[in-house]
Amino acid sequence: MAAVPFAAHANVKGTHVNQFVFCLRRQGRASVRSFLTAMLLFSVTLFSNGAHASGTLTISGTPASTIKAGTSYSFTPTVKDSLTGRTLKFNIVYKPSWATFSATTGKLSGTPTAANVGKYSNIGIAVNDGINAAVLSSFSITVQSSSGTTTPPPPTSGITISGTPASTASVGSAYSFTPTVKDSLTGRTLAFNIVQKPSWATFSSTTGKLSGTPTSANVGKYSNIGIAVNDGINAAVLSSFSITVQASGGTSSTVKISGTPATSVVAGSAYKFQPTATDSAGKTVSFSVQNKPAWATFSIATGLLSGTPSTSQTGNYGNIIVSASDGQSSSSLAPFSVAVTSSTPPASTGSATLYWTDPTHNTDGTALTNFAGIRIYYGTSSASLNHVVQIPGATATNYTVANLAAGTWYFGATAYNTVGAESGLSKVGSKTIQ
């Protein structure tokens, strides 16, 4: 089988090339999720019995690794393309703030000042001709003072946030937690952000204080609360925590949920799963669901998950979680998947195997700690990628899309994190299977 790599870039549509880079963009609460933004390097290889476009594209060059402040810097890579007449496009990651970059020639140039002294690492330049792509080995540029000495770069760490918030709160009693922050850069203004703030609490963006007095209507568990702080240069994130609001006196109950959901359904057939939940105190239980398939409906009163997927909704729907709660205690079933299969599978003449490297850092350089998985979208029309495969977790590095009938198939991908933020769709690549 022939290997056909292709490239894409976030939220941009067009022709396909060999490799691509796309960014996990901020979704929803953009102002409080800036530290969630991540860069995902994603390589795709399509395997089939059909023919594919060929050609060789290379990029080379040795950029200067040092430059003195006040001196002009310039580097233009050398590109060779066996497909004549193609228009070349260049991209760059981690461009130095003092430099400019040409998307048509790949030229990186600029004149750093004394304020730019330091090391600029992991600079990467890529080129594509609309079919193939090539990436130059990443490099660094160290800006030296005008005297020729190398001044260490500005500190990239030195801010910490700590503290142990109380895990329980009682109805009618005040709750308060303020994290402790230490910053090696004195005089910096601190800004705090929070995710999953309890509805009964208030939060200070200047001190990081989380406080409030829950009422009886707030009894329950509030999970995955996260507090972050930044000083404009560095950032730190407190380990996520939960707060359980108890009724007056601290009484508690136990909720149990059980059931074995079917893991497959034929398109056009009805799917139904009804969990069973009990409460030790005899309280009324309500249900919730995460990652519900688009073709299904869900009852918060009974926990019934049901629906009839159409032939355009074939694919695997993963990481579905059904939970039950009495407002104070909760319990969840183990995550499960439902595979929707075609009633008349088309003759398959090819498959597509996709490989990827999970993102590890945010675009601001901090570690990415809540990456949740990849979603692959595909279909026979670039305007309607109506098949989806969700690959949860950070352990999988590849997935094979099988049973592809003869014709042209289009592929795109997104990344998502544990708080539900999903990147924009990558540039769509296509493959004709004959």
C-alpha positions in Angstrom: 0.0 0.0 0.0 1.2 3.5 -0.8 1.8 6.1 1.9 0.3 9.5 1.3 1.1 12.1 4.0 -0.9 15.3 4.0 -0.8 18.6 5.8 -3.3 20.9 7.4 -3.4 24.1 9.6 -6.1 25.1 12.1 -9.3 26.6 10.9 -8.0 26.9 7.3 -9.5 25.0 4.4 -7.7 24.2 1.1 -5.5 21.7 -0.7 -3.7 18.9 1.1 0.0 18.5 1.8 2.3 16.2 3.8 2.3 17.3 7.4 0.4 19.8 9.4 0.3 21.8 12.6 -2.9 23.0 14.1 -3.6 25.0 17.3 -6.1 24.1 20.1 -8.0 27.4 20.1 -9.8 28.8 23.1 -13.5 27.9 23.2 -16.1 29.2 25.6 -14.6 31.0 28.5 -11.7 32.4 26.6 -10.6 34.8 29.3 -10.2 32.1 31.9 -8.8 29.4 29.7 -5.8 31.1 28.2 -3.6 28.6 29.8 -5.4 25.8 28.0 -4.3 26.9 24.5 -2.1 24.2 23.1 -0.1 23.4 19.9 -0.7 20.0 18.5 1.7 18.5 15.9 -0.2 16.1 13.8 1.1 13.8 11.0 -1.2 11.7 8.8 -0.4 8.9 6.5 -3.1 7.5 4.3 -2.9 3.8 3.1 -5.0 2.5 0.2 -4.8 0.6 -3.0 -5.4 3.8 -5.0 -2.8 6.0 -6.7 -1.7 9.2 -5.0 0.1 12.4 -6.0 3.9 12.1 -5.8 6.8 14.4 -5.7 9.7 15.4 -3.4 10.0 18.7 -1.5 13.0 19.5 0.6 14.0 22.5 2.8 17.5 23.1 4.1 19.9 25.7 5.4 21.9 26.6 8.5 20.6 29.7 10.3 23.0 31.7 12.4 22.7 30.8 16.0 23.9 34.1 17.5 23.4 37.8 16.7 24.4 41.0 18.5 21.9 43.5 19.6 21.7 46.4 17.1 22.9 44.1 14.2 20.7 42.9 11.4 19.8 39.2 11.3 18.7 37.4 8.1 18.1 33.8 7.1 16.4 32.4 4.0 16.1 28.6 3.7 16.8 26.7 0.5 13.9 24.8 -1.0 13.9 22.2 -3.8 10.6 21.0 -5.3 10.4 18.2 -7.9 6.9 19.4 -8.9 7.7 22.4 -11.0 5.3 25.4 -11.2 3.9 24.8 -7.6 3.4 27.9 -5.4 5.3 27.6 -2.1 4.0 28.7 1.2 6.0 29.0 4.4 5.0 28.8 8.1 6.9 29.5 11.3 6.5 28.6 15.0 8.1 30.4 17.9 9.1 33.3 15.8 11.3 35.8 17.8 9.3 38.9 18.8 12.0 41.1 17.2 11.9 39.4 13.8 9.6 39.4 10.8 8.8 36.4 8.6 7.9 36.1 4.9 5.2 33.5 4.1 6.2 33.6 0.4 10.0 33.2 0.7 10.6 31.8 4.2 12.9 34.7 5.1 13.4 35.4 8.8 14.9 38.8 9.5 15.1 41.6 12.0 17.3 43.7 14.2 17.1 42.9 17.9 17.6 45.6 20.5 19.3 45.5 23.9 15.8 44.7 25.4 15.8 41.5 23.3 19.0 40.0 24.7 18.5 36.3 25.5 17.9 32.9 23.8 15.0 32.2 21.5 14.5 28.4 21.2 12.5 25.8 19.2 12.1 28.0 16.1 10.6 25.9 13.3 10.1 26.7 9.6 8.0 24.6 7.3 7.2 24.8 3.6 4.4 23.2 1.4 3.5 23.3 -2.2 -0.1 22.3 -1.8 0.7 18.6 -2.2 3.9 17.9 -0.2 5.6 19.6 2.8 8.9 19.7 4.5 10.1 21.0 7.9 13.5 22.5 8.7 15.1 21.2 11.9 14.2 23.4 14.8 16.9 25.9 15.9 17.7 28.6 18.4 19.0 32.2 18.1 20.9 33.8 21.0 20.9 37.6 21.0 24.0 38.9 22.6 24.7 42.4 24.1 26.5 44.8 21.8 29.7 44.1 23.7 29.5 40.5 22.6 28.8 39.0 25.9 25.8 36.7 26.3 23.4 37.8 28.9 21.2 35.0 30.3 17.7 35.1 29.0 14.9 36.5 31.2 13.7 34.0 33.7 11.1 31.6 32.3 10.0 30.4 35.7 9.9 31.5 39.2 6.2 31.8 40.1 4.5 29.2 42.3 1.0 28.8 43.6 0.1 26.6 46.5 -2.5 25.9 49.2 -4.9 23.3 50.4 -8.5 24.3 49.9 -11.1 22.8 52.2 -12.9 19.9 50.4 -16.2 20.3 52.2 -18.6 23.2 53.0 -21.7 23.3 55.0 -25.0 24.9 54.1 -25.3 28.3 55.7 -21.6 28.4 56.6 -19.0 30.7 55.0 -16.3 29.1 52.8 -13.1 30.9 52.0 -9.8 29.9 50.4 -6.9 32.2 49.2 -3.9 30.5 47.5 -0.3 31.4 48.4 1.8 32.8 45.5 5.5 33.3 45.4 7.1 35.3 42.5 10.8 35.6 41.9 10.1 38.7 39.7 9.4 41.4 42.3 7.1 44.2 41.5 5.0 42.2 38.9 1.2 42.6 39.0 -0.5 39.2 39.5 -3.7 38.2 37.7 -5.8 35.2 38.8 -8.2 33.0 36.7 -10.5 30.2 37.7 -12.4 27.4 35.9 -15.4 25.5 37.1 -16.2 28.1 39.8 -19.1 26.9 42.0 -22.2 28.9 41.3 -22.6 29.9 45.0 -19.0 31.4 45.2 -17.3 34.6 44.1 -13.7 34.9 42.9 -11.2 37.7 43.1 -9.0 38.1 40.0 -6.5 40.2 42.0 -6.1 38.0 45.1 -7.3 34.5 43.9 -9.7 34.4 46.9 -12.6 31.9 46.4 -15.4 32.5 48.9 -19.1 32.2 49.4 -21.9 30.8 51.6 -23.8 27.9 50.0 -27.5 27.4 50.5 -29.5 24.2 50.7 -30.1 24.5 47.0 -26.4 24.1 46.5 -25.9 20.8 48.2 -23.7 18.6 46.0 -20.2 18.1 44.7 -18.4 20.8 42.6 -15.4 19.1 40.8 -12.4 20.1 38.7 -12.0 23.6 40.2 -8.8 25.1 38.9 -7.0 28.3 39.9 -4.2 29.8 37.9 -2.0 32.9 38.4 0.3 34.8 36.0 2.5 37.9 36.3 2.6 38.7 32.6 5.6 36.6 32.0 5.2 33.4 33.9 2.2 31.4 35.1 1.4 28.6 37.6 -1.6 26.4 38.1 -2.9 25.0 41.4 -3.8 21.3 41.4 -7.5 20.9 40.6 -9.8 20.3 43.6 -13.4 19.6 44.5 -15.8 21.1 47.1 -18.7 19.0 48.5 -21.5 21.1 50.0 -23.2 19.2 52.8 -26.5 19.8 54.4 -26.4 21.4 57.9 -24.9 18.9 60.3 -22.8 17.3 57.6 -25.2 14.4 57.0 -24.4 12.5 53.8 -25.9 9.7 51.7 -24.6 7.2 49.1 -25.6 6.9 45.5 -25.0 3.7 43.5 -25.5 3.4 39.7 -25.2 0.2 37.6 -26.0 -1.1 34.2 -24.3 -2.6 31.1 -24.9 -0.5 28.0 -24.8 -2.1 24.5 -21.6 -1.1 22.7 -22.9 -1.2 19.1 -26.0 -0.5 17.0 -26.8 -0.8 13.3 -27.7 2.5 11.6 -31.4 2.7 11.3 -32.0 0.6 14.4 -33.1 1.9 17.8 -30.5 2.1 20.6 -31.6 2.1 24.3 -29.8 2.0 27.6 -31.4 2.4 31.0 -29.2 2.5 34.0 -30.3 1.7 37.6 -29.5 4.0 40.5 -30.3 3.7 44.2 -29.8 6.2 47.1 -29.1 5.1 50.7 -31.1 7.9 52.2 -34.1 7.4 49.8 -33.6 10.8 48.1 -34.6 11.5 44.6 -31.8 10.8 42.1 -31.2 12.8 38.9 -29.0 11.8 36.0 -26.4 13.5 33.7 -24.3 12.4 30.7 -21.0 13.4 29.2 -20.1 13.0 25.5 -23.6 12.1 24.5 -23.8 11.0 20.8 -25.4 13.6 18.6 -28.1 11.1 17.4 -29.2 10.2 21.0 -31.5 11.8 23.6 -31.0 11.6 27.3 -33.5 11.9 30.3 -32.2 13.5 33.4 -35.1 12.1 35.3 -34.6 8.4 34.4 -31.1 8.3 32.8 -32.4 6.7 29.6 -30.0 7.1 26.7 -31.8 6.4 23.4 -31.9 7.2 19.7 -31.8 5.9 16.2 -28.7 6.8 14.3 -28.9 7.3 10.5 -26.5 5.9 7.9 -24.7 9.2 7.8 -23.9 8.9 11.5 -21.8 5.7 11.4 -18.7 5.7 13.5 -17.5 5.2 17.0 -18.8 7.4 19.8 -16.5 7.1 22.8 -15.9 8.2 26.4 -19.7 8.3 27.2 -20.2 8.7 31.0 -23.6 8.4 32.7 -23.8 9.7 36.3 -26.4 9.8 39.1 -26.7 12.3 41.9 -29.0 13.1 44.8 -27.6 16.7 45.1 -25.1 15.6 47.8 -23.6 12.4 46.7 -22.9 11.1 43.2 -21.7 8.1 41.3 -20.7 7.4 37.7 -20.6 4.4 35.4 -17.3 3.5 33.7 -16.8 5.3 30.4 -18.2 3.3 27.4 -18.4 3.6 23.6 -21.1 2.9 21.1 -20.1 1.9 17.5 -22.7 2.7 14.8 -22.3 0.3 11.9 -23.7 0.4 8.4 -26.6 -2.0 7.7 -25.0 -2.6 4.2 -21.3 -2.1 4.5 -19.8 -0.7 1.3 -17.2 -2.7 -0.5 -13.9 -1.6 1.1 -10.9 -1.1 -1.1 -8.7 0.9 1.2 -8.1 2.3 4.6 -6.4 5.3 6.2 -4.0 5.1 9.1 -3.5 8.3 11.1 -0.5 8.9 13.4 -0.1 11.7 15.8 2.0 13.1 18.7 0.0 14.4 21.6 0.6 18.1 22.6 2.7 18.6 25.7 2.9 22.4 26.0 0.7 25.4 25.8 1.6 28.2 23.3 2.9 30.2 26.3 5.5 27.5 27.0 3.7 26.1 30.1 3.0 22.4 30.4 -0.3 21.1 29.0 -1.9 19.1 31.9 -5.4 18.5 30.8 -5.2 17.2 27.2 -8.1 14.7 26.8 -7.9 13.3 23.3 -8.3 13.5 19.5 -11.5 13.6 17.3 -11.1 12.5 13.7 -13.8 13.7 11.2 -14.1 12.2 7.7 -16.6 11.8 4.9 -17.0 11.7 1.1 -17.5 15.5 1.0 -15.2 18.2 2.3 -18.2 20.2 3.3 -19.8 17.3 5.2 -17.4 15.3 7.4 -20.3 13.3 8.8 -18.2 10.4 10.3 -16.5 10.9 13.6 -14.1 8.8 15.7 -13.2 10.0 19.2 -10.0 8.7 20.7 -9.9 9.6 24.3 -6.8 9.7 26.5 -3.2 10.4 25.8 -2.0 6.8 25.2 -3.1 6.2 21.6 -0.8 7.4 18.9 -2.6 6.1 15.8 -5.9 5.0 14.4 -6.9 3.2 11.2 -10.1 4.1 9.4 -11.2 1.0 7.6 -13.9 0.0 5.1 -13.4 3.0 2.8 -15.3 2.5 -0.4 -14.0 3.6 -3.8 -14.2 7.3 -4.2 -12.6 10.4 -2.6 -12.5 10.7 1.2 -11.8 13.8 3.2 -10.1 13.8 6.6 -9.7 16.5 9.4 -9.0 16.4 13.1 -9.4 18.3 16.3 -8.0 18.1 19.8 -10.0 18.5 23.0 -9.3 18.9 26.7 -10.9 17.8 30.0 -13.0 20.9 30.3 -14.6 20.4 26.9 -12.7 23.0 24.9 -12.2 21.7 21.3 -9.9 23.0 18.6 -11.1 24.2 15.3 -11.0 21.7 12.5 -7.7 21.2 10.9 -7.2 21.8 7.2 -9.0 19.1 5.3 -7.0 16.5 3.3 -8.4 14.2 0.7 -7.6 10.8 -0.7 -9.1 9.0 -3.8 -9.5 5.3 -3.4 -10.0 3.4 -6.6 
